[in-house]
Amino acid sequence: MKKDYAIANREWLKAKASEPGVIHIDKGICYKVISRGRADGPSPSRNSVVVVHYTGKTINGKKFDSSRGGAPLACRLRDLIQGWIIALPHMHIGDKWEIYIPAEMGYGKFSQPGIPGGSTLIFEIELLNIG
């Protein structure tokens, strides 16, 4: 069952990655631009404190976490999952992206509350500020 779930997640990500407008970054991570900030605006480094609003979902659309409706998340980028560490330095303040993260760049085979092991993670992230 778990193996089938992981395979279904990899296949979903492969199909998503071939859709028009989806851009590949690295290590299987892809994104789609929802809206753009200033192209010449600053981007975070892995040591930056990022301030973001985000919503996280699994491929079945189930929301497992969100800062929407509350205070934005503010934390050091290097303390987050590998998928965020790789993706966010490509963003500029004001960008809002939907980011697709393979399980290996998220929580891998380990389950988290609301996230089965082997899950592709989908995050809508809006980069509000960099500290």
C-alpha positions in Angstrom: 0.0 0.0 0.0 2.7 2.5 1.0 4.7 1.6 -2.1 1.7 2.1 -4.3 1.1 5.5 -2.7 4.7 6.6 -3.2 4.5 5.5 -6.9 1.3 7.4 -7.4 2.9 10.5 -6.0 5.9 10.2 -8.3 3.6 9.7 -11.3 1.5 12.8 -10.3 4.7 14.9 -10.0 6.0 13.7 -13.4 2.6 14.6 -15.0 2.5 18.0 -13.3 6.1 18.8 -14.4 5.1 18.4 -18.0 2.3 20.9 -17.8 2.6 24.2 -19.6 3.9 27.0 -17.4 5.6 24.6 -14.9 9.3 25.4 -14.4 11.9 23.0 -13.2 14.5 24.1 -10.6 16.6 21.2 -9.3 16.3 17.8 -7.6 12.8 17.2 -9.1 11.4 20.5 -7.6 9.1 22.5 -10.0 6.9 25.5 -9.6 4.3 27.5 -11.4 4.1 31.3 -11.0 0.8 32.6 -9.6 2.0 36.2 -9.5 5.3 38.1 -9.7 6.9 40.6 -7.4 9.7 42.8 -8.8 12.1 40.9 -11.0 15.0 43.0 -9.6 13.8 42.6 -6.0 15.9 40.7 -3.4 15.9 37.0 -3.1 16.7 35.0 0.1 19.8 33.0 0.8 19.7 29.8 2.9 20.8 32.0 5.9 18.0 34.5 5.4 15.0 34.8 7.6 12.1 34.5 5.3 8.6 35.9 5.9 6.0 34.0 4.0 2.3 33.1 3.8 1.9 29.5 2.7 -0.5 26.7 2.3 0.6 23.0 2.1 -1.4 20.3 0.4 -0.9 16.7 -0.6 -1.7 15.6 -4.2 -5.3 14.7 -3.3 -5.9 18.3 -2.3 -5.9 17.7 1.4 -4.5 20.8 3.3 -2.1 19.8 6.0 -0.8 23.3 7.1 -1.4 27.0 6.4 -0.4 30.4 7.7 -3.3 32.0 5.9 -5.9 33.5 8.3 -3.1 34.1 10.8 0.4 35.6 11.1 2.9 34.8 8.3 5.6 32.3 9.0 9.0 33.9 9.8 12.0 31.6 10.2 15.5 30.9 8.9 15.3 29.3 5.5 18.1 26.7 6.3 15.8 25.3 9.1 13.0 24.3 6.7 12.6 21.3 4.4 15.1 20.8 1.6 12.5 21.6 -1.0 12.0 25.1 0.4 15.8 25.6 0.8 16.2 24.9 -2.9 13.1 26.8 -4.2 12.9 30.0 -2.2 16.3 31.5 -3.3 14.7 31.6 -6.8 11.9 33.8 -5.6 11.8 37.6 -5.2 9.9 39.5 -2.6 6.2 39.7 -3.8 6.4 36.5 -5.8 3.6 34.0 -5.2 4.3 30.5 -6.5 2.8 27.0 -6.4 5.8 24.7 -5.7 5.8 21.0 -6.2 8.3 19.1 -4.0 9.1 15.4 -4.4 9.0 13.3 -1.2 12.8 13.0 -1.1 13.1 16.8 -0.8 10.2 17.0 1.8 9.7 14.4 4.5 10.8 11.3 2.5 9.3 8.0 3.6 8.5 9.4 7.1 4.9 10.4 7.9 4.1 13.7 9.5 0.8 14.8 10.9 -1.6 14.9 7.9 1.2 13.8 5.5 1.7 10.1 4.7 5.3 9.0 4.0 6.2 9.2 0.3 4.1 12.3 -0.3 4.7 14.9 -3.0 4.2 18.2 -1.3 2.4 21.1 -2.9 3.0 24.5 -1.4 1.5 27.9 -2.4 4.1 30.3 -1.1 4.0 34.1 -1.1 7.4 35.6 -0.2 6.5 38.7 1.8 9.9 39.8 3.2 13.5 38.8 3.9 15.2 39.5 7.2 
